[in-house]
Amino acid sequence: MLIRKLAHLSDLHLDLTRESDATANALVETLLAERVDHVVVTGDLTHQGSRSEYRRFRDIFSPLLDAGRLTFIPGNHDRTGEDAGSQWMNGRKVRVEQHEGLYLVCVDSTGPHNRNYFACHGELTPAVLEMVDEALCAAPTGALTAVLLHHHVLPLPEESFPERLATRMGWPHASELALGAELVRRVQGRCDLILHGHRHVPREFNLGLCQGRGLRIYNSGSSIELGRFRLFQHASGRLVGEPAWQQTALPPARKRSAPNVMPALQYLASQLAVSLL
């Protein structure tokens, strides 16, 4: 029985600083040292959605990209600024990737509202659910099947004052996907994993068996802030054992508010300029 390794990363928020570069390079070095077969990154690769940040991601992760061992999807931060993430799905909301022992259903949970730096919640429509259904109907029996998206599908605790404020004001910014629970219901018994990011504190749900097949939901957390990633082992279309955290050689990057302040101010300034004109 050939056992393969799948790594889940998310929320890199590459901002062109030495600190984020160093932690990202350490992640790649660890992924290569662990001989991970495939890596998924579930959004927020960039911090301000700039093409230069995206190029930095491609440069750092090139050993995995060039070998066809990396899959990524956009997050809300990738849609701000220059909207680098708008091109990553080639105009599709759902696409499928197949790799050795893997069947990945990639879902773009961002929407046009994510061009607004403060409207960070996701979008999931009935049409997208139908496309996920169709993709899962074509899943081979001998492959580990995972649905990838950026935003959380089930309620999670707020992690910051702005999120708590948004919830108190009745804004959706910190909410789970409106049709997230429906997505979970539809994929149970047909899928092994739902992998997402968005929230920076890692979480997990084990929903048990449905029609003889288990479903687990994992939030990666911010791989840059944590300096680590979850590593899954799988064989013959099923998970082997429990996932394990793999730490990099570098300490986690410090969580800083400064990188969030500048893009927020830039966005407010641009909106003010539009309103004045």
C-alpha positions in Angstrom: 0.0 0.0 0.0 1.6 3.3 -1.2 1.1 6.0 1.4 1.1 9.6 0.0 1.3 12.9 1.8 -1.0 15.9 1.4 -0.1 19.3 3.0 -2.7 22.0 3.7 -1.6 25.7 3.9 -3.5 28.9 3.9 -3.5 32.6 4.5 0.1 33.3 3.7 -0.6 37.0 3.3 2.7 37.6 1.5 3.4 41.3 1.8 6.9 41.6 0.3 8.6 42.0 3.8 11.7 40.0 4.7 9.7 38.4 7.6 7.0 36.9 5.4 9.5 35.9 2.8 11.6 34.1 5.3 8.7 32.2 6.8 7.3 31.3 3.4 10.7 30.0 2.3 10.9 27.9 5.5 7.5 26.4 4.7 8.7 25.4 1.2 12.0 23.9 2.6 10.0 21.8 5.1 7.5 20.7 2.4 10.4 19.5 0.2 12.3 17.9 3.1 9.2 16.0 4.1 8.8 14.8 0.5 5.1 15.9 0.4 3.4 14.6 -2.6 1.0 17.5 -3.0 0.3 20.8 -1.4 -3.0 22.9 -1.3 -3.1 26.5 -0.4 -6.7 27.7 0.3 -6.5 31.4 -0.4 -5.1 34.7 0.8 -1.7 34.0 -0.8 -1.3 37.8 -1.1 -2.0 40.5 1.4 -3.1 43.3 -0.9 -4.0 41.4 -4.0 -1.1 42.9 -6.0 0.6 41.2 -8.9 4.0 41.7 -7.3 2.9 39.8 -4.2 1.6 37.0 -6.5 4.9 36.9 -8.4 6.7 36.6 -5.0 4.4 33.6 -4.2 5.2 31.9 -7.5 9.0 32.5 -7.0 9.1 31.1 -3.5 6.9 28.1 -4.3 8.4 27.4 -7.7 9.9 24.1 -6.8 6.4 22.8 -6.1 4.6 24.7 -8.8 7.1 23.5 -11.5 6.7 19.9 -10.4 2.9 20.1 -10.6 2.6 19.5 -6.9 0.7 22.6 -5.8 -2.9 23.7 -6.0 -4.2 27.1 -4.9 -7.4 29.0 -4.9 -8.2 32.7 -4.3 -9.2 34.3 -1.0 -10.7 37.7 -0.2 -7.3 39.4 0.2 -6.4 38.2 -3.3 -9.3 40.2 -4.7 -8.3 43.6 -3.2 -5.9 46.1 -4.8 -5.0 44.8 -8.3 -7.3 41.8 -7.9 -4.5 39.3 -8.7 -6.8 36.4 -7.6 -9.5 37.1 -10.2 -7.5 35.1 -12.9 -6.6 32.1 -10.9 -9.7 30.0 -11.7 -9.9 31.1 -15.3 -13.3 32.5 -14.9 -14.8 29.4 -13.3 -16.3 29.1 -9.8 -15.5 25.4 -9.6 -12.8 23.4 -11.2 -11.4 19.9 -10.7 -7.8 18.8 -10.4 -6.7 15.2 -10.3 -3.3 14.1 -9.0 -1.9 10.7 -7.9 -4.4 9.4 -5.4 -6.2 12.8 -5.1 -9.4 14.3 -6.5 -9.6 18.0 -5.7 -12.8 20.1 -6.1 -11.6 23.7 -6.1 -14.3 26.3 -5.3 -13.9 30.0 -5.6 -15.8 31.4 -2.6 -14.9 35.0 -3.3 -17.2 37.5 -4.9 -17.2 41.0 -6.4 -17.9 42.5 -3.0 -14.4 41.3 -2.0 -12.9 44.2 -4.0 -13.9 46.2 -0.9 -11.2 45.7 1.6 -13.6 45.5 4.5 -16.2 43.2 2.9 -14.2 40.0 3.6 -17.1 37.5 3.8 -17.5 34.9 1.1 -20.1 34.0 -1.5 -21.6 30.6 -2.2 -24.6 30.3 -4.6 -27.0 27.5 -5.4 -25.5 27.3 -8.9 -22.0 26.7 -7.3 -23.5 23.9 -5.1 -24.8 22.2 -8.3 -21.4 22.4 -9.9 -19.8 20.8 -6.8 -22.5 18.1 -7.0 -21.5 17.4 -10.6 -17.8 17.4 -9.8 -18.3 14.9 -6.9 -20.4 12.6 -9.2 -17.3 12.2 -11.3 -15.0 11.4 -8.4 -13.1 8.1 -8.8 -13.5 5.6 -6.1 -9.8 5.1 -5.4 -8.9 8.7 -4.7 -9.0 10.8 -1.6 -11.6 13.5 -2.4 -11.4 17.0 -1.0 -13.4 20.2 -1.5 -11.2 23.3 -1.3 -12.5 26.8 -0.6 -11.3 29.8 1.3 -14.2 30.8 3.5 -15.5 28.8 6.5 -18.5 26.6 6.0 -19.6 26.3 9.6 -19.8 29.0 12.4 -16.5 29.8 14.0 -15.7 32.2 16.9 -14.7 35.8 16.1 -10.9 36.3 16.4 -10.5 40.0 16.6 -12.2 43.2 17.7 -13.2 44.2 14.1 -14.9 40.8 13.7 -16.7 41.2 17.0 -17.8 44.7 16.0 -19.0 43.5 12.6 -21.1 40.8 14.2 -22.6 43.2 16.7 -23.5 45.7 13.9 -25.2 42.9 12.0 -22.7 42.9 9.1 -21.8 39.6 7.5 -18.0 40.2 7.4 -17.2 37.5 10.1 -20.0 35.1 9.2 -19.6 31.6 7.7 -20.8 31.1 4.1 -24.6 31.5 3.9 -24.9 28.1 2.2 -22.0 26.5 4.0 -24.1 24.1 6.0 -26.0 23.1 2.8 -22.6 22.4 1.1 -21.6 20.2 4.1 -24.9 18.3 3.9 -24.6 17.7 0.2 -21.0 16.4 0.2 -21.4 14.0 3.2 -20.8 10.4 2.1 -19.2 11.6 -1.1 -16.2 13.4 0.1 -13.4 12.9 2.7 -12.2 16.4 3.4 -13.3 20.0 3.3 -10.2 22.2 3.6 -10.5 26.0 4.0 -8.7 29.0 5.5 -9.8 32.6 6.1 -9.8 32.4 9.9 -6.2 32.5 11.3 -6.8 30.2 14.3 -6.9 26.5 13.1 -10.0 24.5 13.8 -11.4 21.1 12.9 -14.7 19.2 12.8 -15.1 15.4 12.6 -18.6 14.8 11.3 -18.4 11.0 11.5 -19.6 8.5 9.0 -22.3 9.0 6.4 -23.0 6.1 4.1 -19.8 4.4 5.4 -17.6 7.4 4.6 -16.2 9.9 7.1 -16.1 13.7 6.5 -13.7 16.0 8.3 -13.5 19.8 8.0 -10.1 21.5 8.6 -9.3 25.2 8.8 -5.6 25.6 8.2 -5.2 28.8 10.1 -2.5 31.2 8.9 0.5 29.1 7.9 2.7 32.2 8.1 1.6 33.2 11.6 1.8 29.6 12.8 5.0 28.6 11.0 3.6 25.2 10.5 1.1 23.2 8.4 -1.1 20.1 8.7 0.1 17.0 7.0 -2.3 14.3 5.9 -1.4 10.7 4.9 -3.6 8.8 2.5 -3.7 5.6 0.6 -6.3 3.9 -1.7 -8.6 6.9 -1.4 -8.7 7.0 2.4 -6.9 8.8 5.2 -4.3 6.9 7.1 -4.2 7.8 10.8 -4.6 11.3 12.1 -3.2 14.5 10.5 -0.1 15.8 12.1 1.3 19.3 12.5 4.7 19.9 10.8 6.7 22.7 12.2 9.2 24.7 10.2 12.8 25.5 11.3 11.9 29.2 11.7 9.7 30.6 14.5 6.2 31.8 13.5 5.9 35.2 12.0 4.7 37.9 14.4 1.1 38.9 14.0 1.3 42.6 13.2 -1.4 45.2 12.7 0.7 47.5 10.6 0.4 45.5 7.3 -3.4 45.8 7.6 -3.5 49.5 8.3 -2.0 50.7 5.0 -4.2 48.8 2.6 -7.2 49.8 4.7 -6.3 53.5 4.5 -5.5 53.2 0.8 -8.9 51.7 0.2 -10.7 54.5 2.2 -8.7 57.1 0.3 -9.7 55.7 -3.1 -13.4 55.6 -2.1 -13.2 59.2 -0.8 -11.6 60.3 -4.1 -14.4 58.5 -6.1 -17.1 60.1 -4.0 -15.6 63.6 -4.4 -15.3 63.2 -8.2 
